Amino acid sequence: MKKPILAIILISSILLTGCMKQIPPASVGVKFNARTGLSEHLVKPQVVWLGFMEKLIVYPTSIRNATYTKNSNEGERTEDDSIKASTMEGSILPVDITVSYHVESADVLKAFQNFGTEDLAEVQRDFIRWTTIYAVNTVTGSKSIFDLTSKDRAGLSNEVKTVIKPLLGNWGLTVDDVYVGEVYPSQQVRTKVDERIANVNALELAKVSLQRARIDAETTLTNAKKQTELNRLLASQGDKVLELKKLEVLKKAVEKWNGKAPIIGGNSVPFTNITLP
């Protein structure tokens, strides 16, 4: 009878006095007393003694990724888990989003007071997911379909990060980065995007053709001006040629003159305006 009684006493003493628990590396612990509600922030990895009705909440401080994708093999759920983003046209486009975050050592107590759990998978499901949905739609609600389907994913990621960072920061989570991945437009939306791309290409082609036509017109006008000037120069040269020809004929006539005034034609000197008395 004494042995069972001693065993019961020993077990009761252990239950009443507490136990040992370790804070692993890259983690921070919070000791919580369920009876008094007091908590103690334990920073460095160590072995912690837990008394009666005390619990150790351990938060990993390494970076974690909350991923919400259409691919069922990547996200938290084995189904389409992408974030549904609304556009200014009212269209809904599934978007792959990854939020990288961690818990700073100084914010562990804040995180515990807000979440009441160290299960970050639960935090991702119940807090980060809905905050991400809000942040994404806050950004995309003022954008068109064509903005979301463009290649500027880095700009979109930064805008979402700007919205989501202070929201999670108030809960004790530090956002390291936000990645906007693939956007999945429906067939109808894809058709509209293709039509717009075709129209933009046609417009650019028309601009190029107009520019080429303008250049051709300016070239034609320049050539016409050059030809007009050339014709004027040729015409002026023609008049000079005629004058020179007349002088040449006159010279030959002078060379043949014998110096005597003509019998017929008065007393003027040939080839001159001189009149003899």
ZISULFEN-V763251 format. One record per backbone hydrogen bond with DSSP energy under -0.5 kcal/mol. CO is the residue of the C=O (numbers start at 0). NH is the residue of the N-H. If there is no record, write none. Layout:
BEGIN
CO/NH, CO/NH
END
This chain:
BEGIN
0/4, 1/5, 2/6, 3/7, 4/8, 5/9, 6/10, 7/11, 8/12, 9/13, 10/14, 11/15, 12/16, 13/17, 18/49, 20/47, 21/23, 23/26, 25/60, 25/61, 27/58, 28/41, 29/31, 29/56, 30/39, 31/33, 31/54, 32/36, 37/32, 39/30, 39/41, 40/42, 41/28, 45/22, 45/47, 47/20, 47/49, 48/50, 49/18, 50/53, 52/33, 54/31, 54/56, 55/57, 56/29, 58/27, 59/102, 63/65, 63/100, 64/66, 65/98, 66/75, 67/82, 67/96, 68/80, 70/73, 70/74, 76/78, 78/80, 82/84, 82/94, 84/92, 86/89, 90/86, 90/92, 92/84, 93/183, 94/82, 95/180, 96/67, 97/99, 97/178, 98/65, 99/175, 99/176, 100/63, 101/103, 101/173, 103/106, 104/107, 106/110, 107/111, 108/112, 109/113, 110/114, 110/115, 111/115, 117/119, 118/122, 119/123, 120/124, 121/125, 122/126, 122/127, 123/128, 126/130, 127/131, 128/132, 129/133, 130/134, 131/135, 132/136, 133/137, 134/138, 135/139, 136/140, 138/141, 139/142, 142/87, 143/147, 144/148, 146/149, 150/152, 151/155, 152/156, 153/157, 154/158, 155/159, 156/160, 157/161, 158/162, 159/163, 160/164, 161/165, 162/166, 163/167, 164/168, 165/169, 167/170, 167/172, 168/171, 172/174, 173/101, 173/175, 176/99, 177/179, 178/97, 178/180, 181/95, 182/184, 183/93, 185/189, 186/190, 187/191, 188/192, 189/193, 190/194, 191/195, 192/196, 193/197, 194/198, 195/199, 196/200, 197/201, 198/202, 199/203, 200/204, 201/205, 202/206, 203/207, 204/208, 205/209, 206/210, 207/211, 208/212, 209/213, 210/214, 211/215, 212/216, 213/217, 214/218, 215/219, 216/220, 217/221, 218/222, 219/223, 220/224, 221/225, 222/226, 223/227, 224/228, 225/229, 226/230, 227/231, 228/232, 229/233, 230/234, 231/235, 232/236, 233/237, 234/238, 235/239, 236/240, 237/241, 238/242, 239/243, 240/244, 241/245, 242/246, 243/247, 244/248, 245/249, 246/250, 247/251, 248/252, 249/253, 250/254, 251/255, 252/256, 253/256, 266/275, 268/271, 273/268
END
